[in-house]
Amino acid sequence: MFTSGMDDLVVFIAVARERNFTRAAARLGVSPSAVSQTIRGLEERLGVRLLTRTTRSVTRTEAGEKLLLEIAPLLERIDAHLSAISDLRQHPSGTVRITADEFAARHVVWPKLATLLETYPDVVVELITDYGLTDIVAERFDAGIRLGGIIDADMIAVPIGPEMRMVTVATPGYLARYGTPRRPEELTAHRCINLRLPTHGGLYSWEFGSGENEFRVRVGGPLIMNSVLQILDACLAGVGLAQLPDTQVRPYLDSGALTEVLGAWSDSFPGYHLYYPSRRQQTAAFRVVLDALRDWQAPG
């Protein structure tokens, strides 16, 4: 009944996942009208509606949901096998898609990629920044980069950086004007710069620990942002206190632009890890990216 090959199914999967014809077309590198025509032809051949379209949204029908769940994993395995065969060539090539938060992308990934991309000119890295806990299988990423403590147990996780600390900082001018907190509980009376977490839509609760006693403090203040880089800029401007990774603020602590407070309550935690599905066959391009990122230890 259906003999037109895999291309139509690839188009369907893209639209079903994006829930938008224009975004699917952009991902596939074709026009929205071509995507619409392909979906219409697929539905006619199958004799069933796969997608419900309105002027505002695209949703999967029951048949569309069933087709997506059954066909997408099969096509991904075929794609992986074809990539593996292609990798029999002498040098790695192809695209590696990675999702990482903004800080990891700038301070952990990019320093390694600059050299790698020059060494392997046929490797393309697509790096998407996102603070949410992206489903890398559903979104067709090859790997994700997140802090070690928040990665699902069914993923392979490889450390790509040292342990980290979240440090609480402010400018000397802010502390002179509003005082220095001596205990985490005192932060509720201070102007704190909050981070909005996209995954749950809530605000990040500041984390503290002293020995085995770990706890969180919900702080308030005049500013809420969704980027640690923006929060650093606001903190340097004297807006309020901020809690940021130690590696991000170290130059400003050394220069005196920022001062750390509540250091006795700042414990180390697992640093950034690259994670990927255990069942996914690795391409040569993915392996060179993985090797580059996990080579972070200082020589000797």
Steps between C-alpha positions, in 0.01 A plus 500: 500500500783741584806493277622859473805444724609657826506866396128553567534342844796724583289803409209373710723442804643852472153660487362274775784593734515871416119534491561765240541477121729802471744383770501148354575642155789704642645190668471299177625778275191505277203732449190485724286434191710196413457369856124554485476323164702204630280459807185524290628234261601270787155529659331426168708187443442373853131593490510657847555847643829525692498867601228745592579850375354832609618853432678495837618146563580155366408200715542128447193282453484160666631343180774762477606439859517124438703546180745736671561267795554196280687643202730765651721253696533277192612787278746618764658155513521487120659845498753391764596190301540700180715753685716220637555364150585848376753531783713225345667782313839621623382814677191586710223701340139596557296704747502457878205668678558599863279682751665686789418782736643841418784488754616153392485597134725801553743381767513120458413412141622788287868501616524138379301545179716777361794263454291194409317669211828606346646150538192329351365727223228250401346494848212739567391567860152640557501644852160603640489687831212419733467498880218244491545124543472423129387154394794434269343187349170667410674814373757297302808633673809282504588611852421745777718683749370560851624491859568145615238491773199551269562240226262205459637165613435332163750725324874454460660800674862604448659775715633784289601739776602522866275528803339841543372728775210743494628812673299792633645833390434873494691818426682671787271798441187292552635348822600843631148629439288202606728304729660156477288191571660271759265204461297377200173571682585872497473506119122536525560858613733579208465599135575180307508443126291195413534244221185380324518127424334420164429132567251557780451874467604556860780698657830338590532452876848585621688196626717481808674228697716455806632148532207262450242772561375619162212743464346758267392858555232669289615858450332809363611820338449761231612296201422160343695378196534176301876512432794477739696728269234769537493444876877552517469831315225615738700396803805690376275804460420482873134398463527236771640169616533210255581131523720392209755231406840564653679462165284778357569756772862412586655782290273755670579367848872519423469858374285612794202589280295242694517367854396151608274466803376193688803303386472258792170375354628448145560130427635336186271301268549288184606709203385482140448163331430411139220244484354289221276193459674170563326338202605760245780391268779754501625654177864589447406870513331451837800311636748778417269757663465279809876446523567873470251599769601243759869589466479768767743378767816700544808320361697301758 
